């Protein structure tokens, strides 16, 4: 048995010992296999930042499928919501499309009154089509522009728990992304999008009370890191539908993240994200979620 297989076998045997073993498994798996380049996936498996999608798609040839990318994400949701884990796989095809699947997992919090409203796993299916390539027609100012969708199924959170039924929700979005290299010593990645959604906090809080149009965006700066690596320092905003289905009177603020993405030297095909997420605190009188400054981690690897 090779060293790589021994490492992977060991991490798989220890996956059930604690929630942190998922983090160690993802990092070790990513480091165990060499390849040509890195590809980052976001929280739901899309090519993107931490929680928002970019207009870029997973690399692929114009006449077929590209190599798949996989990722693991973790969010410490605090004592009320518990821990959240996302395991994703995404593939690009025909040079301008991507599709993928994510399984959302959860370890329940310790609040007897509120934690059961936010427990259980669900499925996430996403797809994206690039409508306009970055620098199309050799015009340096043109951003990449894409249309995408997200479908979440088998959700039993908040309203689903109250009504004792599984629910589903969807996003449909348009996003533009530009990598600005005018300042060679400080490249900038900027992204802005609009989506129609009936999901509450990406399905973490189940469904929104109704469909709404919401804005999202990302701004990041690329700086040199140690050992020929690069570090992307950035922040995102994700407007949330204001109200949660099944929880009358509750209101949600805009989700914010602050992240550092570590991109190792070119021959290592992985990214590691460290972040802080600001989600929600007092959403209604007597309902305090304590999810305002929570640690998040992401690891992406492309075969």
Buried (B, 14 or more C-beta within 10 A) or exposed (E): EEEBEEBBEEBEEEEEEEBEBBBBBBBBBBBBBEBEEBBBBBBBBBBBBBBBBBBBBBBBEEEEBBBBBBBBBBBBBBBBBBBBBBBBBBBBBBBBBBBBBBBBBBBBBEBEEBBBBBBBBBBBBBBBBBEBBBBEEEEEEBBBBBBBBBBBBEBBBBBBBBEEEEBBBBBBBBBBBBBBEEEEEEBBBBBBBBBEBBBBBBBBBBBBBEEBEBEBBBBBBBEEBEEEBBBBEBBBBBBBBBBBBBBEEBBBBBBBBBBBBBBBEEEBBBBBBBBBBBBBBBBEEEBBBBBBEBEBBBBBBBE
